[in-house]
Amino acid sequence: MLRKIKIENLAVIDHLEFELESGLCVLTGETGAGKSLVVGAIELLLGARADSSKVRTGEEAALVEGLFQNGGKTTTVKRRITSGGRSYAWIDDSPVTVSELVEKTTGWADLLGQHEHQSLLDSTTHIDLLDSFAGSVEMAREFKAEFRRLEDALAQLNRLKREVERSRERSRHREFEIRELSEAKLDIDEWESINSKLARIDAAERILERANECLGALTDGNPSAIELLSLAERALADISRFASEAASVADIIDTAQTAISEAAREISNIADSVDIDPEEAEFLRGRQMMIERLTRKYGRDVAGLIDYLSEIGKSEDDIARIEEEIESRETGILRSKTHLVGIADTLRERREAAVPLLRERLQAALAPLGMESVRFEVHFDRIAEASGPVIIGDERFALLPTGSETAEFLISTNPGEDLRPLAAIVSGGELSRIMLAMKSLIRSSDFEGIAVFDEVDTGIGGEVGNAVGVELKRLAHHGQILVITHLPQIARLADLHLRVAKFEERGRTRVAIERLSGEAKREELMRMHGGEPNILITS
């Protein structure tokens, strides 16, 4: 229940403060006086979007403050909108976000304006109204929340399936790489080991090569140093017959032959000490060539090749992991669908059971509102699906965000006319009355908030206007109702009558609000009735 409201610098309102009571509260005034601004202020207190263009010209900010009383607890709500477009909210002087404000004030008010009237023309809203009448609102909310979770789960499942398919495609391309690198049996220390061993083999081969060259020159060649010295020795022996001094030269040659033979023996010993395994050398050079080819092909060193093999090898593990997750999610989705089908079945039963009673009560409620010949029906629509989880009789249907069906209200307002969608036949006045009747049927008797009816009198007057007033008065017995109206038939039934007036003062437009009773109320009713006297005032 809204007990008090204060408005400052909102559009043409500089300062407005008034109290409300339980029962039927009526707000009247000339068109454009500012009545809709009061409704807008209440909407701001409930978390409506702030519009900086609504800040009064020349002022820094607009302020709206409301005192609510629900469940025996009093709560103060404030909204401040700056001309720069900033918005602030407080609950009992504690700052809150707008989303927190919306959550906190949910159920504190029920606003019914022209927008809500028009929402009846949107058939997607009909199932919510039917659920409200059937007492299934919480169950329907539970279903919608679970259905959204199911949709998220299905989206994630499809993402995982696409991911595993991409992984499989990559895996097919990498099968050769995995086989090639796996067969290479690379080791991070092997490259250095191969190079070190091959360096020693190359050195040993060079020792053998050079040693053989030495032996060839000294003893094994043709001619060798030994052979040449023997030839020289024989020549000197022939000379020594004619020159005795040649004998000393022969001794020198003999010493040289001895030295060369000793050198040859030493060199041979060196060559014999060198151990080379030709098969090992060939294997190591083959490994070296293979590793060099792989590093060039993949543009990585040996450590990089090993890491790459591990990386692409893990893709197989990733596929297995994703497939396990897919299986787990499919199991969860199946459980969720089973749970949802159970809720959908219960909702369907409740909705179908509620239709005859809603038809009866709505037609009864509309009769005194000038719609005596109205006929009403609810059409359910379902989507057939061969593998759908919802089974009704021998048919299968899909799950929808609303359950197993959607609903559309069909109506005939004149005798002999076929039932048709609301949008096809009802006028603005009929729409307002249908919504009023609908609200009267679904409004909870323990609702403690304020119900605001704006433009409920659109397109009606006379006896119908009086019937609408009586219905609003009846509803007000169960709580607090605020009605913005131009009809004296409604205003005369008010428990609290407030008049909004716009005037000019010192070159600025201002708005005032006045509580009416007695003669002042009679005069306002006469104005609303076009000046006709003898307006009956009831309380």
Secondary structure, 3 states (H helix, E strand, C coil): CEEEEEEEEECCEEEEEEECCCEEEEEECCCCCCHHHHHHHHHHHCCCCCCHHHECCCCCEEEEEEEEEECCEEEEEEEEEECCCCEEEEECCEEECHHHHHHHHCCCEEEECHHHHHHCCCHHHHHHHHHHHHCCHHHHHHHHHHHHHHHHHHHHHHHHHHHHHHHHHHHHHHHHHHHHHHHHCCCCCHHHHHHHHHHHHHHHHHHHHHHHHHHHHHHHCCCCHHHHHHHHHHHHHHHCCCCCCHHHHHHHHHHHHHHHHHHHHHHHHHHHHCCCCHHHHHHHHHHHHHHHHHHHHHCCCHHHHHHHHHHHHHHHHHHHHHHHHHHHHHHHHHHHHHHHHHHHHHHHHHHHHHHHHHHHHHHHHHHHHCCCCCEEEEEEECCECCCCCEEECCEEECCECCECCEEEEEEECCCCCCCEEHHHHCCHHHHHHHHHHHHHHHCCCCCCCEEEEECCCCCCCHHHHHHHHHHHHHHHCCCEEEEECCCHHHHCCCCEEEEEEEEEECCEEEEEEEEECHHHHHHHHHHHCCCCCCCCCCC
